[in-house]
Amino acid sequence: MVSRQRRARLSLAEATQGFAAAGSEPRLEVLQALVRAGPDGLTVGDIQERVGQPASTLAHHLRFLAAGGLIEQERHGRSVINRAAYERIEALAAFLLEECCSDTTERVRAARR
């Protein structure tokens, strides 16, 4: 599903846009439903069934998630299939974790000198 190849580092602006897109409970709930659905994705009706949001509200959240690059949408006839953008989500997680404990490591090195 998600390859483990090295990805380009997100800029601060790209990360901010992605985190802002996921920055509400209803959008995060939609995103989690899409992640659980896997690469086949879900139609708007399927998402609505799973999260219980009204259609107009759900459409707003889907637009926001798509603009933030967290989901991909593909039209199939009269339906739109929504999928989690796994690479982007993984890149956001990596953005947060890439400097994990770096200050601690620097303090340890300084103390050893």
N, C-alpha and C positions, 0 to 999 in steps of 0.2 A: 504494500500500500504506500508506504513512505520510504523513499530510498535514503540511505545513510551517507550520501555524497556530501562533501563539504559545500556549504552554501555561502553565498555572498552575505556579508554582515549587513544588517539593517542600519540605516542611519537613524539618528534620534527622531527626526521628523516622521520617518516611515513607521517606527515603533510607536510613536505617539498616536498616529492615525489608527493603527491596528488596535491599540489598547483602548482608544476612545470608542471605536466601533463596538467593542465587547463590553463597554463600560456601563451597562445597565442590567439589572436582573433579567428582564424579559429577553434581551438580546443574547445574554449568556445562556439562558435556557434554550433558546432556539439553536445556538451554536452547539451546545452539548447534544441536543437531539440529532443534529446532523453528523456530529462526530460518531455518536453511537450507531447511526444508520450505515456507516461505512461508505465505500466509494460509489455505491449505487445511488446514494442520495435519496431525497424525498421530494414529493410534489408539495405544493403549498397546502393542499388539503390534508396530506399525511402529517405535515408539521403541525397544522392547526389542531388535528386530532390529538397529537401527542402533548402539545403544550397548552391547549385550551385558550389561545388568544383569538380575539375577533379578527376577521379577515383584513379589515382596513389597518388595524394596528400591526398585524403580522406583516403586511406588505411594507409598511414603514420600516419595521425592524430589518426585514430582508434587504431593503435598499441600503440601509445604513451599514449592514454587515458586508454587502457586496462592495460598497464604496470604500470600505476599510480593507478590502482584499482578503477578508476572512472566509468568504464563501464564493463559490462559482455557480453561475446559473446558466442552464442550457435549455433552449426551447426544443420540445419534442411534440410536434403537432400543436395541439391546443394546450398542452401542459408545459410547465416549466419545472425542470429538475434542479434542485438546489443541492449542492455538495459542499462539505467542509473543504477549505483550501489548506490541506494538511501541511504542505511545505511552508506556507506563510505562518500558520499557527506554531509550527516547530521553530521557525525563525524567531518568533516573538519570545518563545520560551528560552531559546538560546541567548537572545539579547539580554534577558534578565540574569541569566546564569553565567554568562561568559566571564564575568569578573568576580565570580563568587570567591570570597575569602581572600582576594588579592591584597587587601590592606593588612590582613592578619599575616600573610606570607611576608610582606615587606617589613612588618614589625619584628618578625622572627629573624629575618636576615640582618636587620639593623642591630638587634640584640646580640647577635653572634659576632659582630665586628669588634 
